[in-house]
Amino acid sequence: MRKTKEALKVFEELPNHYGQTNVGFSPDEQLFFTGTSVEKDSSTGGLLCFFDRVNLELVSKVGISPTCSVVQCSWHPKLNQVTNHWSCYSTIFWYHLAFSETRFVAYTYNTS
C-alpha cells in the first residue's frame, strides 16, 4: 500500500450515526457497499449504497423506510443474497430471482 496517510477517496454523502456500521464487498469484489443513517429533516431515510470498486463511483442506492437507518450489511457469497439490519429492529434479505441460490425473503421484528 502506498500513501497510507491520505485517503484514496472521501465519500461525503454517507451520513452515519452507528459505530458498528460496516462496509462489505460483493462476492466477485467488483462492488463494495455500506448503509447510511436517517438524517434529521431528511425525506430519504437510511439507504444501502453500492459503489464500483474500480472507479469509486456510486452504482445504486436502495431504501425501504424513511424512518430507519441501515446499521449493518453483508453479502452471502454462496446464496448470493444481501442482508441488512435496520435500526428499527428489522432484518431484510435481498435476492435476485435468477441469480440467488435460494429464493428467500424474510422480515423479522424484535419488540424487546
C-alpha positions in Angstrom: 0.0 0.0 0.0 1.3 3.4 -0.9 0.4 6.8 0.5 -1.5 5.4 3.5 -1.5 8.8 5.1 -4.1 10.2 2.6 -7.5 8.9 1.6 -8.0 7.3 -1.9 -11.5 8.9 -2.0 -13.8 10.6 0.5 -17.5 9.9 0.2 -19.3 13.0 1.6 -23.0 12.0 1.3 -23.0 8.9 3.6 -24.4 10.0 7.0 -23.7 7.6 9.8 -24.8 7.5 13.5 -23.8 3.9 14.3 -20.3 2.8 15.2 -21.0 -0.7 14.1 -21.9 0.2 10.5 -19.7 -1.7 8.1 -18.5 -1.9 4.6 -18.8 -5.1 2.6 -17.8 -6.5 -0.8 -19.7 -8.4 -3.4 -18.6 -12.0 -3.9 -16.8 -11.1 -7.1 -15.3 -8.0 -5.4 -16.4 -5.7 -8.2 -18.7 -3.7 -5.8 -18.5 -2.5 -2.2 -21.4 -1.3 -0.2 -22.4 0.3 3.1 -25.5 1.7 4.8 -26.5 5.2 5.8 -28.4 6.7 8.7 -31.5 8.7 8.8 -30.7 12.4 9.0 -32.9 14.9 10.8 -35.4 16.6 8.5 -34.5 14.2 5.6 -37.0 12.5 3.4 -34.8 9.7 2.1 -34.2 7.6 5.2 -31.5 5.0 5.5 -30.0 3.7 2.3 -28.0 0.8 1.2 -25.4 2.2 -1.2 -23.4 0.2 -3.8 -20.2 1.6 -5.3 -17.9 0.4 -8.2 -14.6 -0.8 -6.8 -12.5 0.4 -9.8 -13.8 3.9 -10.4 -15.2 4.5 -6.9 -18.5 5.8 -8.2 -22.0 5.3 -6.8 -23.8 2.5 -8.8 -27.1 2.2 -6.9 -29.0 3.2 -3.8 -31.7 1.1 -2.2 -34.0 2.3 0.6 -37.0 0.8 2.4 -38.1 3.1 5.2 -37.9 6.8 5.6 -37.5 6.4 9.4 -34.9 3.6 9.8 -31.2 3.6 9.4 -29.1 0.8 7.8 -26.9 -0.4 10.7 -25.1 -3.4 9.2 -25.0 -5.2 5.9 -23.4 -8.3 4.3 -23.5 -10.2 1.0 -23.5 -14.0 1.3 -21.2 -15.4 -1.4 -22.9 -18.8 -1.8 -26.6 -17.8 -1.5 -25.9 -14.6 -3.4 -28.2 -12.6 -1.1 -27.6 -9.2 0.6 -28.6 -8.9 4.2 -29.1 -5.6 6.0 -30.0 -4.9 9.6 -32.0 -1.7 10.2 -32.3 0.5 13.3 -36.0 -0.3 13.6 -35.1 -3.9 14.6 -35.8 -5.5 11.2 -33.5 -7.7 9.1 -34.1 -7.8 5.3 -32.7 -10.3 2.8 -32.5 -9.1 -0.8 -32.2 -11.6 -3.6 -32.5 -11.9 -7.4 -34.9 -14.5 -8.8 -32.5 -15.7 -11.4 -29.2 -15.5 -9.6 -29.9 -16.3 -5.9 -29.1 -19.8 -4.8 -32.3 -20.0 -2.7 -35.3 -17.7 -3.2 -35.8 -16.5 0.4 -37.1 -13.2 1.8 -37.6 -12.6 5.5 -38.5 -9.8 7.7 -38.1 -10.0 11.5 -39.2 -7.6 14.1 -38.0 -7.6 17.7 -40.0 -5.6 20.2 -37.8 -6.1 23.2 
